[in-house]
């Protein structure tokens, strides 16, 4: 028997309770071990040819499609729903593209089948004109993008208010093409590939995003154990093209939160390792929590292919760089962040720095002098100040450089090096012919790379055409100031692609979060990234609420978390995010109020917003969004210059955007009144 499972099965499984999911997994593995279905009580669905149900429990049924030696796990749910679902579906290849589709039977409404008026009766008054966004599309237009023939008239007759329901009923490739058309895109940009005559319809790129053949029991178990990670299995054809393309140079994929950048990065790493037995791939990012999440997802993706997994190392970039430096026979003595801060204070006490504040000098050191490897006063005067809004005259630069020379001498006296120093040393080693232990590097959340890290990666990219692949989003930059990648040797022109479809976050959450960002963001190389991503599913509207005090907020968030748990969401799919360490106790109190635990491995996750980058949850509560918390008043108090204040506000706004877009289905944003000024942009009260 050839066993496949569909994305519809994965999504339906995710909606069941934990106990029901466990029963389904046992029954599914039993089916794989015994294709005859003995003990599962298989029943043919009389109204739906080739569909069968299999008994999981008294009320839960698997929906199978059986044809010859091929069995497809199509759906799972309660008894009556399972039969209704099967009776309204057909599994057929599309007549033009050849891609296999689970097609929903068109609802034949009175509006679509209204009889012609009788000559004996007065004609009905003309209906009020309604906007039908797809009325002008021809049969060929619709067939070319994968719309099933039965749906052609229904698509053209759909009014604007009904497009969301329409998209939910169509195959993904058709829904996403129509979504783009409805928001100003061109139908010609979405013509689907056509299968060769006689080709397997399940092998078509559009079909491969929704159906997967299971190679053995272990792979089936891995897939069933990770329904939340369905994205590691189902790639959009546009994503697959980025994964499989020979780029002939460093490449970058960009896109808003939830558009699948991490998916592409994971699959790219796996493809390189699978296709090239000599490859050694570094899959990397900037934080340990995100690296751990990448490692877990990679394990799911490669569970049935241990040889591929063995050729991929997952590390933070700092970990990988530190290990590489140590391999060269050197033991790096890394300077703690406190060393530069203390040295600046000592320099100020020694009369250096003029009227420049310690806070300004520390940021200038971290973001300009150390970042760019500025070695002397002349180089300091010539270094571009991109992102540093404060302009310094000659006298102020001279005063500042006296402090920075003091810091550099302090580092030398201690035999310590900064991370920027370490990356510069490694870049110089590679340029001299050094060979790192990895042949390819795939970077997730690349927007937060530092200047020194980009320079190091640029030297690696020169070693082979496809040595470097980057994924990131300017709108989620929260750690670094902007800079020109091209000037650092990483020219991505012609090899940068933007993803425009959001698969993770509901339309309602994405639309609210997008209000925090400008319509277009331009990077330092002049590349413009419009927000413009469209979500492929709907959900409840986000809730934004203010309370009289922290106790009332705690109780409300606790009730909200308990409601999500009561709806079947596992505790580990719930996240509570706050601005920083000072608000963690408020989050813990809310979790306790819900009767939950954040300390258990499978408990609710409580995180500072910075640490949530790259993570995702079914439901997220963003707490303590107070007037005196976001933006961070301590940070703003150290900035006297208007330009620096503007940059800080922008970063804080990005931080709230990151927090809100960690949510898939449910988002709650709370604070104590009057609340952060950003809440008005997010839509407080509307």
C-alpha positions, -999 to +999 in steps of 0.1 A: +000+000+000+011+036-008+001+058+021-003+096+017-017+122+039-031+156+031-028+191+046-065+189+053-059+159+075-031+177+094-052+208+100-082+188+111-060+167+135-047+200+151-083+210+160-090+179+181-082+176+218-050+161+230-067+129+240-085+126+206-052+133+188-035+104+207-063+080+196-060+092+160-023+087+159-026+051+172-053+043+147-034+058+118-002+038+126-024+007+129-037+014+094-002+018+081+008-016+097-024-033+084-037-017+052-068-040+053-081-019+082-089-049+103-102-036+137-109-001+123-143-009+109-139+006+074-172+019+059-177+032+024-192+066+021-220+058-003-225+094-015-188+099-022-171+073-045-137+061-032-141+077+002-142+056+033-143+062+070-124+043+097-135+041+133-110+057+158-134+058+188-171+059+194-173+094+178-140+101+159-136+089+123-108+090+098-118+099+063-098+079+037-097+080-001-088+046-014-079+039-050-060+008-060-029+005-038-030+041-028-047+053+005-049+089+013-055+102+049-079+131+039-096+143+071-104+134+106-132+145+130-165+137+147-187+111+131-214+133+114-189+160+104-166+133+088-194+120+066-205+155+056-170+164+048-165+133+025-198+138+008-188+173-003-154+164-017-139+148-048-103+139-054-094+146-090-065+160-110-072+194-124-080+192-161-055+218-172-026+218-147-027+181-139-023+188-101-043+165-078-069+185-059-094+178-032-123+197-047-153+209-027-186+205-044-201+238-054-231+249-034-259+255-058-276+285-044-308+302-055-287+332-066-267+311-091-296+290-104-324+316-104-350+306-131-357+328-160-387+351-155-420+339-170-435+360-197-468+359-178-454+378-148-440+412-145-402+413-146-384+416-112-369+449-104-332+450-113-309+440-084-287+466-067-254+465-084-228+446-064-190+445-069-178+412-082-140+414-083-136+383-106-165+389-130-142+399-159-120+367-157-125+342-185-127+305-183-091+302-195-079+328-169-094+307-141-084+273-154-049+285-158-045+293-121-061+260-110-097+268-104-118+236-109-142+239-138-172+234-115-162+266-097-158+289-127-193+305-125-192+306-087-159+325-087-172+351-112-205+356-093-188+360-059-193+395-045-166+413-026-181+405+008-180+368+000-144+364-012-131+351+022-156+322+021-147+316-015-110+313-008-117+288+020-134+265-006-108+266-034-075+248-038-047+269-024-030+279-057-063+292-070-072+311-038-039+328-035-039+339-072-074+354-068-063+370-035-035+388-054-059+398-082-084+412-056-057+434-041-043+447-074-022+419-088-021+404-123-037+371-131-009+364-156+016+362-128+000+331-114-004+307-143+003+273-129+027+248-143+012+220-165+020+184-158+034+163-186+010+137-201+008+107-179+026+123-150+017+114-115-008+141-104+004+139-068+039+149-080+028+183-094+043+212-075+008+224-065-001+190-053+031+185-033+022+214-010-010+196+001-002+159-002+028+139+011+036+103+006+048+086+038+079+065+035+076+040+064+061+040+099+088+062+115+081+090+090+044+087+096+049+089+134+071+120+130+044+137+109+016+128+133+036+140+163+041+174+148+008+187+133+018+222+144+048+220+121+028+212+089+047+239+071+078+217+071+060+194+048+038+216+025+057+241+004+041+267-018+054+263-054+069+298-052+087+288-020+099+255-036+113+274-066+135+295-042+146+263-023+156+244-055+171+272-076+208+274-084+214+311-074+250+316-088+258+338-059+245+348-024+207+350-023+181+364+000+144+358+006+125+385+024+089+390+035+067+400+064+061+380+095+045+346+087+053+345+050+074+314+053+110+327+053+120+302+079+103+274+060+123+283+029+155+285+049+149+250+065+141+234+032+171+251+015+195+237+041+179+202+037+180+203-001+217+212-002+226+185+023+204+159+005+217+166-030+254+170-022+269+142+000+300+163+004+282+194+017+284+205+053+257+231+060+256+256+088+219+265+096+222+295+118+205+326+134+212+351+161+196+337+192+197+304+212+159+300+215+155+305+178+184+281+170+167+255+193+134+260+174+152+256+141+168+224+153+135+209+164+118+218+131+148+204+111+145+172+130+109+169+120+117+177+084+146+152+081+133+125+105+132+099+078+165+110+063+192+108+090+220+111+064+208+145+054+203+156+090+239+145+098+253+170+072+236+200+088+248+218+120+224+242+138+242+268+158+238+305+166+263+324+144+282+335+175+285+298+186+297+288+152+323+316+151+336+309+186+340+272+178+358+280+145+382+304+162+390+278+188+397+253+160+424+276+148+443+269+180+433+301+197+412+306+228+392+338+224+388+359+256+355+376+249+350+410+265+317+411+285+294+441+276+302+456+310+338+461+301+332+488+275+306+504+298+331+506+327+359+518+304+338+546+292+329+556+327+366+556+337+375+577+306+348+602+316+362+604+351+397+609+335+383+641+318+378+626+284+347+629+262+338+666+268+300+671+272+291+638+255+270+615+277+281+580+287+249+566+271+257+583+238+293+571+239+283+535+246+259+534+217+285+551+194+311+525+204+288+495+199+270+506+168+298+525+149+333+522+163+334+486+173+309+474+146+330+489+118+364+482+132+373+519+134+410+519+144+420+556+145+406+592+145+409+596+107+389+564+101+363+576+126+358+608+107+353+590+074+330+561+086+294+565+074+269+572+101+240+553+085+213+550+112+232+572+137+210+604+135+233+626+157+258+645+136+291+653+153+314+683+145+351+680+143+356+690+180+330+665+192+345+637+171+379+644+186+365+644+222+347+611+214+377+595+199+397+601+230+372+579+249+372+552+222+411+550+222+408+546+260+384+517+255+406+500+229+436+502+252+416+487+281+406+458+258+443+453+248+454+455+285+429+427+294+437+406+264+400+407+255+383+409+221+348+419+211+326+398+189+332+422+161+369+417+166+365+379+164+345+381+131+370+404+116+398+380+125+379+351+110+371+370+078+408+378+074+417+341+079+392+331+052+406+357+028+441+342+034+428+308+022+414+294+054+388+267+050+359+266+075+343+232+083+311+242+065+306+246+028+273+263+029+256+288+053+218+293+056+209+323+079+174+329+094+164+363+108+192+379+087+179+414+092+196+414+127+231+405+115+258+429+126+283+447+103+311+423+112+289+392+107+280+404+072+316+410+063+325+375+075+297+359+056+306+379+025+341+363+026+324+328+028+301+336-001+331+340-024+340+304-020+312+289-042+282+303-061+255+290-037+274+291-004+252+317+013+214+319+016+197+345+038+161+349+051+149+381+069+125+410+071+135+447+075+102+453+094+114+430+122+148+446+127+151+453+164+188+448+173+208+466+146+210+499+128+206+498+090+237+496+068+246+488+032+252+451+026+266+459-008+294+481+006+304+452+029+308+429-001+275+412-001+258+422-033+223+407-035+210+426-065+190+402-088+191+375-062+166+388-037+130+377-037+101+388-015+074+364-003+039+380-003+015+354+012+012+350+049+005+314+059+009+317+097-011+347+109-048+353+104-059+382+082-073+400+112-041+398+133-019+407+103-040+437+093-038+451+128-001+445+133+007+460+099-006+494+112+025+496+133+048+498+102+050+522+073+035+510+040+070+507+025+104+503+042+136+511+022+169+494+032+203+511+031+209+497-005+177+514-017+157+481-019+121+489-011+100+463+008+062+471+008+042+455+036+014+442+013+014+405+024-020+388+023-031+362+048-047+330+035-071+324+064-094+343+088-098+343+125-113+363+154-104+400+157-076+408+180-086+421+214-069+453+227-078+461+263-067+485+290-073+480+328-074+501+359-046+482+375-022+452+371-045+430+392-074+434+368-051+428+338-038+396+355-073+382+360-085+390+325-054+375+308-058+344+331-094+340+320-084+344+283-056+318+286-081+294+303-106+299+274-079+291+248-070+259+268-107+250+270-110+253+232-084+226+228-052+246+224-023+227+242-005+248+268+028+249+248+009+266+220+001+296+242+026+324+246+027+354+270+050+382+259+062+413+277+086+442+269+114+430+292+126+415+324+107+441+345+073+428+334+079+390+337+063+388+371+030+403+357+031+376+330+037+348+356+009+360+377-015+358+348-004+323+339-009+313+375-044+329+375-052+305+346-041+275+367-012+269+343+026+265+347+053+282+327+081+261+342+071+227+327+086+217+294+052+215+278+038+246+297+028+281+286+058+301+272+066+334+289+091+355+270+105+390+266+096+403+232+132+402+220+134+365+228+102+357+208+118+365+174+112+337+150+088+318+173+051+312+168+021+303+189-016+295+183-025+322+208-005+351+222-012+375+250+010+406+248+009+421+284+020+453+302+018+475+271+017+505+294+026+541+288+057+538+309+068+505+295+066+507+257+085+526+244+111+519+271+114+552+291+149+543+305+162+540+270+146+572+258+159+591+289+195+585+277+188+601+243+188+638+240+190+641+203+158+642+182+172+619+156+183+593+181+149+595+197+132+589+163+154+558+157+146+544+192+108+549+187+111+531+154+128+501+170+103+500+198+074+500+173+091+471+154+093+452+187+056+454+193+050+443+157+072+413+163+053+404+194+018+406+178+028+386+148+039+356+168+002+347+170-016+325+146-053+325+156-058+345+187-042+378+199-048+397+231-029+430+238-033+444+273-020+471+296-028+495+324-044+527+313-037+550+297-016+525+279+012+529+253+009+554+226+014+526+201-020+511+210-037+539+191-019+528+159-027+492+167-064+500+168-074+505+204-111+510+204-116+502+168 
